[in-house]
Amino acid sequence: MIILTAFGTVEAASGTMQKGAFDFITKPFRKEQILFTIDRALKYSKLQQENRKLREELERRNNP
């Protein structure tokens, strides 16, 4: 989840990040900033999936 808001505060950003948001962007923002953040979020998600698969494979190998 990426939060876009016109009323950003440090407290709000911190709270949403603690609840699982990937990033918190305040208006006004540049198109490039959004694209960069989306790209980072997709890469992070892909790494998490890969990590999960590798852990499952390790578990299967260690517990036949």
SERORO-175605 format. One record per atom (N, C-alpha, C, CB): y negated, x negated, z; residue in one letter. Coordinates in steps of 0.05 Angstrom, whole numbers, padded with zeros to 5 digits. Glycine has a CB too. Layout:
N
NODE     py     px     pz lumvex
NODE      Y      X      Z      A
...
//
This chain:
64
NODE     py     px     pz lumvex
NODE  00023 -00017  00000      M
NODE  00000  00000  00000      M
NODE -00025 -00018  00000      M
NODE  00000  00019  00024      M
NODE -00043 -00011 -00017      I
NODE -00069 -00025 -00019      I
NODE -00090 -00005 -00012      I
NODE -00073 -00039 -00047      I
NODE -00106 -00010  00008      I
NODE -00127  00009  00016      I
NODE -00153  00002  00002      I
NODE -00131  00008  00047      I
NODE -00166  00022 -00010      L
NODE -00193  00019 -00022      L
NODE -00211  00037 -00007      L
NODE -00192  00025 -00053      L
NODE -00234  00027  00003      T
NODE -00252  00043  00019      T
NODE -00281  00035  00015      T
NODE -00244  00042  00048      T
NODE -00298  00054  00019      A
NODE -00327  00047  00018      A
NODE -00338  00041  00046      A
NODE -00343  00071  00006      A
NODE -00321  00047  00066      F
NODE -00329  00044  00094      F
NODE -00311  00024  00109      F
NODE -00330  00071  00108      F
NODE -00311  00000  00100      G
NODE -00293 -00020  00112      G
NODE -00304 -00034  00136      G
NODE -00285 -00040  00092      G
NODE -00288 -00037  00157      T
NODE -00295 -00052  00180      T
NODE -00272 -00071  00186      T
NODE -00302 -00034  00205      T
NODE -00278 -00091  00202      V
NODE -00257 -00110  00210      V
NODE -00235 -00095  00225      V
NODE -00268 -00133  00227      V
NODE -00243 -00077  00243      E
NODE -00224 -00062  00259      E
NODE -00206 -00044  00241      E
NODE -00239 -00044  00279      E
NODE -00218 -00031  00221      A
NODE -00202 -00014  00203      A
NODE -00183 -00031  00187      A
NODE -00221  00002  00185      A
NODE -00193 -00053  00177      A
NODE -00175 -00071  00161      A
NODE -00152 -00081  00177      A
NODE -00191 -00094  00149      A
NODE -00158 -00090  00201      S
NODE -00137 -00100  00219      S
NODE -00117 -00079  00225      S
NODE -00150 -00111  00245      S
NODE -00126 -00055  00231      G
NODE -00108 -00033  00238      G
NODE -00090 -00025  00215      G
NODE -00124 -00009  00247      G
NODE -00101 -00023  00191      T
NODE -00084 -00016  00168      T
NODE -00064 -00038  00161      T
NODE -00101 -00009  00144      T
NODE -00073 -00062  00164      M
NODE -00054 -00085  00158      M
NODE -00031 -00085  00178      M
NODE -00070 -00112  00158      M
NODE -00037 -00080  00203      Q
NODE -00016 -00079  00224      Q
NODE  00003 -00056  00218      Q
NODE -00028 -00076  00251      Q
NODE -00006 -00035  00206      K
NODE  00011 -00012  00200      K
NODE  00026 -00015  00173      K
NODE -00006  00014  00199      K
NODE  00022 -00037  00160      G
NODE  00038 -00043  00136      G
NODE  00024 -00044  00110      G
NODE  00059 -00023  00134      G
NODE -00002 -00040  00110      A
NODE -00017 -00043  00084      A
NODE -00015 -00071  00075      A
NODE -00046 -00033  00088      A
NODE -00013 -00075  00048      F
NODE -00013 -00102  00037      F
NODE -00040 -00115  00037      F
NODE -00002 -00101  00009      F
NODE -00061 -00099  00031      D
NODE -00088 -00109  00030      D
NODE -00108 -00087  00035      D
NODE -00094 -00124  00003      D
NODE -00132 -00094  00041      F
NODE -00154 -00076  00047      F
NODE -00178 -00085  00032      F
NODE -00159 -00075  00078      F
NODE -00187 -00069  00013      I
NODE -00209 -00077 -00005      I
NODE -00232 -00057 -00001      I
NODE -00200 -00078 -00034      I
NODE -00256 -00068  00002      T
NODE -00279 -00050  00006      T
NODE -00295 -00049 -00020      T
NODE -00297 -00061  00029      T
NODE -00308 -00026 -00024      K
NODE -00326 -00022 -00047      K
NODE -00352 -00035 -00041      K
NODE -00329  00008 -00054      K
NODE -00367 -00045 -00060      P
NODE -00359 -00047 -00088      P
NODE -00339 -00070 -00092      P
NODE -00383 -00051 -00106      P
NODE -00322 -00067 -00111      F
NODE -00302 -00088 -00117      F
NODE -00302 -00093 -00147      F
NODE -00274 -00081 -00107      F
NODE -00292 -00116 -00155      R
NODE -00290 -00123 -00183      R
NODE -00262 -00116 -00193      R
NODE -00296 -00153 -00188      R
NODE -00261 -00109 -00218      K
NODE -00235 -00102 -00231      K
NODE -00216 -00125 -00228      K
NODE -00240 -00096 -00262      K
NODE -00225 -00150 -00230      E
NODE -00208 -00173 -00228      E
NODE -00196 -00175 -00200      E
NODE -00224 -00199 -00234      E
NODE -00211 -00167 -00180      Q
NODE -00202 -00168 -00152      Q
NODE -00178 -00148 -00149      Q
NODE -00224 -00160 -00132      Q
NODE -00181 -00125 -00160      I
NODE -00159 -00105 -00158      I
NODE -00134 -00115 -00173      I
NODE -00168 -00078 -00170      I
NODE -00138 -00125 -00197      L
NODE -00115 -00135 -00213      L
NODE -00101 -00158 -00199      L
NODE -00124 -00144 -00241      L
NODE -00117 -00176 -00187      F
NODE -00105 -00199 -00172      F
NODE -00089 -00189 -00148      F
NODE -00128 -00218 -00163      F
NODE -00100 -00170 -00134      T
NODE -00087 -00159 -00110      T
NODE -00061 -00145 -00118      T
NODE -00105 -00140 -00095      T
NODE -00061 -00130 -00139      I
NODE -00037 -00116 -00149      I
NODE -00016 -00136 -00157      I
NODE -00043 -00097 -00173      I
NODE -00024 -00157 -00171      D
NODE -00006 -00178 -00180      D
NODE  00007 -00191 -00155      D
NODE -00020 -00199 -00197      D
NODE -00009 -00198 -00135      R
NODE  00002 -00210 -00111      R
NODE  00022 -00191 -00097      R
NODE -00020 -00217 -00091      R
NODE  00015 -00165 -00096      A
NODE  00032 -00146 -00082      A
NODE  00059 -00143 -00097      A
NODE  00019 -00118 -00081      A
NODE  00058 -00143 -00124      L
NODE  00083 -00141 -00139      L
NODE  00101 -00166 -00135      L
NODE  00077 -00137 -00169      L
NODE  00088 -00189 -00135      K
NODE  00103 -00214 -00131      K
NODE  00115 -00215 -00103      K
NODE  00085 -00239 -00135      K
NODE  00100 -00206 -00083      Y
NODE  00110 -00205 -00056      Y
NODE  00134 -00186 -00054      Y
NODE  00088 -00196 -00036      Y
NODE  00132 -00163 -00066      S
NODE  00154 -00143 -00066      S
NODE  00179 -00155 -00079      S
NODE  00145 -00117 -00080      S
NODE  00175 -00168 -00101      K
NODE  00198 -00181 -00115      K
NODE  00211 -00202 -00098      K
NODE  00189 -00193 -00142      K
NODE  00195 -00218 -00084      L
NODE  00206 -00238 -00066      L
NODE  00222 -00226 -00043      L
NODE  00184 -00256 -00055      L
NODE  00211 -00204 -00032      Q
NODE  00225 -00190 -00010      Q
NODE  00253 -00179 -00020      Q
NODE  00209 -00166  00000      Q
NODE  00253 -00168 -00044      Q
NODE  00278 -00158 -00055      Q
NODE  00298 -00180 -00059      Q
NODE  00273 -00143 -00081      Q
NODE  00289 -00202 -00070      E
NODE  00306 -00225 -00075      E
NODE  00317 -00236 -00049      E
NODE  00291 -00247 -00090      E
NODE  00299 -00238 -00028      N
NODE  00308 -00248 -00002      N
NODE  00329 -00230  00010      N
NODE  00283 -00249  00017      N
NODE  00325 -00204  00008      R
NODE  00345 -00185  00018      R
NODE  00372 -00188  00004      R
NODE  00335 -00156  00014      R
NODE  00372 -00191 -00022      K
NODE  00397 -00194 -00037      K
NODE  00411 -00220 -00029      K
NODE  00391 -00194 -00067      K
NODE  00396 -00242 -00026      L
NODE  00408 -00267 -00019      L
NODE  00419 -00266  00010      L
NODE  00387 -00289 -00020      L
NODE  00405 -00253  00028      R
NODE  00416 -00250  00055      R
NODE  00442 -00233  00055      R
NODE  00395 -00236  00073      R
NODE  00443 -00212  00039      E
NODE  00467 -00196  00037      E
NODE  00490 -00212  00026      E
NODE  00462 -00171  00019      E
NODE  00484 -00229  00005      E
NODE  00505 -00246 -00006      E
NODE  00515 -00266  00014      E
NODE  00494 -00260 -00031      E
NODE  00497 -00278  00029      L
NODE  00505 -00297  00050      L
NODE  00523 -00283  00071      L
NODE  00480 -00309  00064      L
NODE  00515 -00259  00079      E
NODE  00531 -00244  00098      E
NODE  00559 -00239  00088      E
NODE  00517 -00218  00105      E
NODE  00561 -00231  00062      R
NODE  00587 -00226  00050      R
NODE  00604 -00251  00050      R
NODE  00584 -00215  00022      R
NODE  00592 -00274  00043      R
NODE  00607 -00299  00041      R
NODE  00616 -00309  00069      R
NODE  00590 -00320  00028      R
NODE  00599 -00304  00089      N
NODE  00606 -00313  00116      N
NODE  00625 -00295  00131      N
NODE  00580 -00317  00132      N
NODE  00627 -00270  00122      N
NODE  00645 -00250  00135      N
NODE  00663 -00237  00114      N
NODE  00628 -00229  00150      N
NODE  00683 -00252  00105      P
NODE  00701 -00241  00084      P
NODE  00717 -00217  00092      P
NODE  00719 -00262  00074      P
//
